[in-house]
Amino acid sequence: MINQNIHLNSNLFDTDKLDQAATRDGFGKGLVEAGEANENVVALCADLAESTRAHWFKEQFPERYVELGVAEQNLAAVGSGLANYGKIPFIMSYAAFSPGRNWEQIRSTITLNDVPVKIVGAHAGVSVGPDGATHQALEDIATMRVLPNMTVVVPADSEEARKATLAIAENGKPSYIRLARAKTPVFTTTATPFEIGKPQVVYQGQHPKVGIIACGSLVYQSILAAEALKHDGVGVSVMNLSTIKPMNESAVADFARTVDIIVTAEEHQVAGGMGSAVAEVLAKHEPKRMVFIGMQDRYGESGDPDELLKHFGFTKEGIVNRIKEELA
């Protein structure tokens, strides 16, 4: 049964009844709220205000918004300078370009100096759709989690993205938040708890054999997969690991102890991503048979977002089939 203490939407298994919104929308709302709460919050964008939803902040606080144009390396450097003088800068672009293009500036000017710049990577994953492989960031979790001092958050839905934005605005650390372009079901509520570094078990199977640890849009797909497998007599529990770094090692290890197999699910390269981070933790604390659902050493393709998610196995059906293969 679902742990009702975490306040998930009552229409959890009826996708048609759930609101649909992109995580970038939740970020945009959260950024305005953060700006209202703290006058030091500023927004810097690389010519993608509407795409990143920064335009909502710009409309509310035009004097605290800076448009730098298509200059992502400058974006990071200016953000670092502002943070060094007491501001809380959110720097925004497509994830393929920030942190994709300006990783060295993020490393040398932000994390090395440990200043609280918030890197916002929008349009991550294959669900970007027709823009194709050049714009489908699938390596960003790996490149950002390796940086010292960096916090890495991948919200599961729009409401969690709003809460995560408010949280990183006040955590005093360099932080990366990964956002998607496509609309996805909003299955959490305003009452669902969120705290950096505290994962949530969002589906508790009876006598679970399989534990799915997921992030981003694949959390909801994993819940649907767990419910489908229940009807086949397979107990599955699901953890929403929205904070990739700092990893809550004890919570991940405790979750793994309750199952025989751990499955990680992410819209990202398997190499170096969330699954790799989980494997590092379990190798130390709770070695476990593992299955990695994600991009298998390849680039994305151009297409309709739903078609791409199905093609790469990032849907309920894909997760169910992969688990059945492993159990067989």
N, C-alpha and C positions, 0 to 999 in steps of 0.2 A: 504493500500500500504506500501511497505518497505520504511523506511526513508533512502533515498539515501545518506544523509549526513554522514552516518556511514560507507560507502564504503564496502558493502558486495559484494561477488563475483557475477558477472553478470549471472552466470549459477546456481544461488542459488537453483532452484527447479529441476535441472537436475543432479541428483547425479552422473550419469555416466560420466559427463563432468568435475566434480570437482576433483581436486587432492586429493589423499588419503594419509594421513600421521598420525602417532601416535603423541600424545602430547609429549611423551618422546623425539621424534626427534626434535621438536621445542625447547625443553629445551636444548638438546645437542648443537644445533646451538647457542642458546642464551648464554649458558655458555662460549663458545669460544669467542663470541663477548664481553661478560663482562670481560673476562680475557685480551682481547686485550685493552680494555678501562681502566682497572685498575689493576695494577700489584699486588695489595693486594688480589685479588681474588684467592683463592686456592680451590682445590677439594679433598675431602676425600671419599673413597668408601669402602664398606664392601663386597669385592669380587664379585661385579656385574657391572664391568665397562662397558661391552658391553650392558648389559640389560638396564642400566640406561642412556646409551649414554655418560657416562663420558669418554670413551676411546678417543673421539674426542678431549677433553681438554687435556687428557694425552699425545696424540700425538703432540699437539701444544706446551704444556708447561710441559714437563716431570719433571722439577725441582719444579713445584708447584702442583704436584699430589702426594697423599699419599694413598697407599693401606694398609688398616688395617686388612683385612681378615674378617672372619665371627665373628665379635665382635662389635655388634651394640651399646652396652652400652659404650664401649671404644670410639666408633666413636663420640658419642655425647660429651663425656668428653674432648676428644682431640680437637674437634671443638670449644668447649667453651674456652679452654685455648688459642688457636690461636686467637680467636676473641678478647679475653681480651688484647692481645698484638698488636692489630691493623690490623689483617688480616680479610678477609671476606670469611669465610669458607662455602662451600656448602658440606653438608654431605649426602650421597646417599645410598639408599638400596631399597628393596621392601617396600611398605608402611606397609605391614603386620608385618615387623620386625623393621622398623624405620619410624614412631614412635611407632609401635606396641610393640616391645620388650624393647625399651629404653626410654619409656615415663617418668619414674622417673628421669633419668639423664637429659632429656630435661627440665623437670620441675625445677630440683634443680640446674643445672649448667648453663643452657641457659636462660630460661625466668625469673627465680628468680634474676639473675644477669643482665638481660636485655642486653645481648650481641648479636651482629648481626650474629648469625649462621643461615644458610639457610637449612632447613630440606627438602629433596627432597624425596617424597614418590612415587615410581614408581609402576606400575602394580596394581593400585587400581581398585576396582570394580569387577563385575562378568565377565567383558570382558577379564580378564586374561585367561579365558577359561579352558583348560584341567588340569591346576595345581590344580584346585579345591578349596574348602572352606578354607583350611589352608593358601592359598596364596592370597585369594581374600579379600583385606582389605575393609571393609564396615562400619567401626566404626571410622575411622581416623579424619573425619571432626569434629565429636563430641568431641573426646579426645583432639584435638588441639585447637579448638576454645574456650574451657573452660579455657585455660591457660592465665593468665595475660601477657600482652606485646606482645602476639603472633599475627602476621598477617597470614591470611589463604586465599590462592588463588587457585581456581580451573579453569584452562583455558578451554575454549570451543573448541579450535582446536589447531593445531600445530603452526600456526602463532601467535595466542594469547599467547601460551606457551612461544614462543621466547621472545615476548615483556614483558611478566610477569617476566621472568627470569632476564632480564635487569633491570626491575623496582625494584625487591626485592634486587638485588645486590647493589643498591644505597639507599635503604630506611632507613638504619641504625638501623633496628629492627630485632628481631627474627622473622623468616618467615617460613611458610610451603607452599610448592607448591605440588599439587596433580596431578599425571600423570597416563596416561593409557598406556597399552601395545599395544592394537589393533589399527589398522589404522582406521581413521574416516575422513569424508569429511572436506576439508579445505575451509570454506565458508567465512572467513574474508580475508582481503587483507592487504598488507603492509601499506595502508593508513587508515585502520580502527583504530580509536583511542583506546588507552588503558591507563588507569590510575588507580592505586590502589584506591579502594574505590569509583569508579564511574561506576555504572552499565549502561548498554545500552539497550534501547528499540530497539530490532532488527527486530520486526515485529509489525506493527500497524494495527489492525483490524478496520473495519468501524463499528461504534456504538458498541464497544466491550462489551460483557456480561461477558466474561471470560478473566482473565489475567493469563498467565503462567509465573512463575518465575523459571528459570532453571539454572543449572550449568553443566560444563563438557560436555560430549558428548550428553547429553539430550537437550542442547540448540538447536542444529540443528534438532533433532527429533521433538522438540516442534514447530519449525518454519514450518516443513512439516505438522505437525498435524494442526496447525492454518490455513494453506493454504487449507488443505482438508476440515476442518470444514466450511471454508468460502463458499464452494460450497454447503454446507447443510444449508446455511443461518445463521450460528452462527458466530458472530464477536468475534475474539480472538486476543489479543495482547500478545507479548512475550518479556520478559526482560531477558537479560543475566546477571546474578548476579555472576560474576566471583570472586569478592572479598566477601567472607563470613564474614571476620573480618579484619578491622573494617567495620561494616555494615553501609551503607549510609541510615540511617533511614528515612530521609526526602524523598529521591528518591523512596524508597520502598512504603512509605505511600502515596505519590502522585500518584504512579502507581495504587495502590489499590483503590484509590478514583474514578478511571475511569471505574471500572468494578463492577459486582455484586458478582463474585466468583473468588477467588485466588486459582490457582493450583500450587503446587511446585513439581518440577521434578528433581530427583537426583539419581545417581547410588551409593546409600549409604543407610544405615539404616534410616528409617523415624525418629526413636527416636534419638533426639539430633543432627540431621544433619542440612543441610541448611534450610529445611522446618521448623524445630523447631526454628531456628534463625529468620526466617521471621515471624513466629507466635508470637514470643516474641515482635517483633517490632510492629506488627499490634495490638496486645493486648493493647499496650500503646497509639498508635496514630490513628488507623483506624480499629477497630474490623470488621472482615469480615468472611463470610462463606468460609471455606477452604477445599481443597482436597489435600492429600499428596501422591504423587507417589514416590515410593522408595521401599526398602526392608522392608517387613512387619514382623519384629521380627523373622527372620530366617537366616540361613547361605546360602551361595551360593552352587553351585554344579559343578561337572566336566562336561565339554562339549565344543562343538564348540562355540566360542564367539557369533556369530550371533544367534545361537539356544538359548543360555542362555539369551541374551537380549530380544528375543521374548518371551521366557518362563516367564520371570519376568515382562513383560509389559513395557520394556524400549525402545520401538520402536514407530514410528509414529502411527501405528495401535493401540498399547496398550494405548497410550495417548488419541487418539481419542475415543476409546471405553470407557475409564474411564470417560471422560468428558461427553459423551453421557449418560452414566449411571447416572451421577450426575444431569444432566439437566432433565432426565426423572423422 
